[in-house]
Amino acid sequence: MIASVDLNSIRAQFPGLGLKDEGRARVYFDNPAGTQVPQQVIDRMVDVLKAKNANLGGYFRTTAAATALVDEAHQALADFYNAKDPQEIIFGQNMTSLTFHFSRCLGKRFKRGDEIILSRMDHDANVAPWLLLAEDLGLVVKWLDFDTDTYEFPDDALSKVLSSKTKLLAMGMASNCTGTVHDVAGFAAQARKAGALVYLDGVQYAPHYSIDVQSLGADVVVSSAYKWFGPHQGILWARKDLLEETFAYKVRAVGDGELGHKFETGTQSHEGMAGCIGAIEYLEQFGAGETRAARLKSAWGVLAEHEKDITLHLIEGLKGFKGLTIRGVTSANAMHRRVPTVSFTVEGVDPEKLAKHFARENIFVWSGHNYALEPVKRMGLADKGGVLRVGLAHYNTVAEVDALLSSLHSALK
Ligand SMILES: Cc1ncc(COP(=O)(O)O)c(C=O)c1O
């Protein structure tokens, strides 16, 4: 159980969690692909569409309200990432779009023959943009490779490929496939010492642990609010001096003199920004501290404790099935080295068939590669239908995990 927090009261805050279909409750284990949202996210978004619906920078009531909201959202996200300055926050459509955009902007700094390091553990959103950039500019791509037995990067993974020519390391903070949490601070320190920029995909880490960009040592961190109980909205943090010196593809006049807005192309989703504030307010309630950043940090600590318990319960249950391989960290004392995203395969069983079986019982899971193209290929599963992915969030219960285990039992009988 969550320390000092009541799971029933948490679940009551999410309208989606109470829905039933033909009398059958919904079991949401599709969280790595998108979480449900609490009522305050919905209320915040409706309020913008109803009462603050205007463009920015004018003289009338709604434009003033919208402008204030946008400022508030940048501050809220600065607190979420523990950034020094709200000007370091850039909103965008999603992580993928932001990465395509920002990689092109950073590309202005690179020249033919420069090296970049990508990760075999990453979602393609942090791989394809860089591969395409490398193709266009004639960059050399090197790979950070993981151990397919431990599902972690060996300590020397980076030193093997890092050189004086390395200009960038792009890697995830946690995998959307294996669930592994990586030692990104260690890798970031190594990469920056060699003079490389560090671009981190925080999409799967952000829904489970607090992000502190001031201690990470990275140059850029990106996440998506729809993975952490907010709306479909991407948010990028980058070091202020990097933003200042980086070229931006943008229309003329827009964002002049306003650092964050320099990289925000076109009119943004103000309702999305408001929803992000709602999600942050939701999360804050579980924490303690003087500042919002401190409350968020302590909130994640509380929520993570419950997640570790249910993840271990799931893993222990899965271990009882013959022919089932969990594709990730499983030892009880290593739950802090993973997020509660548990992927597995069962010998001779198509993951898609299992996903369809669960869907019939109103248990929502994903199967296949889930855009973790490199990891699935590296594990030799690309032509075997990938994995079956069960992704927990703090609002999930032991009873829901038991329902999945019992359903799996009947599927494999
Ligand atoms: C680790 C990771 N990175 C990036 C993405 C892409 O995020 P977005 O949909 O915001 O572009 C995802 C989506 O599932 C993901 O899991």
The ligand as an SDF file (V2000), in Angstrom:
LIG
                    3D

 16 16  0  0  0  0  0  0  0  0999 V2000
   10.6520    6.0600  -24.2390 C   0  0  0  0  0  0  0  0  0  0  0  0
    9.7740    6.8010  -25.2000 C   0  0  0  0  0  0  0  0  0  0  0  0
   10.2880    7.8100  -25.8920 N   0  0  0  0  0  0  0  0  0  0  0  0
    9.5700    8.5130  -26.7680 C   0  0  0  0  0  0  0  0  0  0  0  0
    8.2430    8.2140  -26.9970 C   0  0  0  0  0  0  0  0  0  0  0  0
    7.4840    9.0400  -27.9790 C   0  0  0  0  0  0  0  0  0  0  0  0
    6.7170    9.9380  -27.2870 O   0  0  0  0  0  0  0  0  0  0  0  0
    5.6720   10.8850  -28.0330 P   0  0  0  0  0  0  0  0  0  0  0  0
    4.4730   10.0490  -28.3080 O   0  0  0  0  0  0  0  0  0  0  0  0
    5.4120   11.9510  -27.0440 O   0  0  0  0  0  0  0  0  0  0  0  0
    6.2950   11.3790  -29.2620 O   0  0  0  0  0  0  0  0  0  0  0  0
    7.6500    7.1640  -26.3130 C   0  0  0  0  0  0  0  0  0  0  0  0
    6.2450    6.8070  -26.5530 C   0  0  0  0  0  0  0  0  0  0  0  0
    5.7780    5.7630  -26.1910 O   0  0  0  0  0  0  0  0  0  0  0  0
    8.4260    6.4280  -25.3810 C   0  0  0  0  0  0  0  0  0  0  0  0
    7.9260    5.4170  -24.7030 O   0  0  0  0  0  0  0  0  0  0  0  0
  1  2  1  0
  2  3  1  0
  2 15  2  0
  3  4  2  0
  4  5  1  0
  5  6  1  0
  5 12  2  0
  6  7  1  0
  7  8  1  0
  8  9  2  0
  8 10  1  0
  8 11  1  0
 12 13  1  0
 12 15  1  0
 13 14  2  0
 15 16  1  0
M  END
$$$$
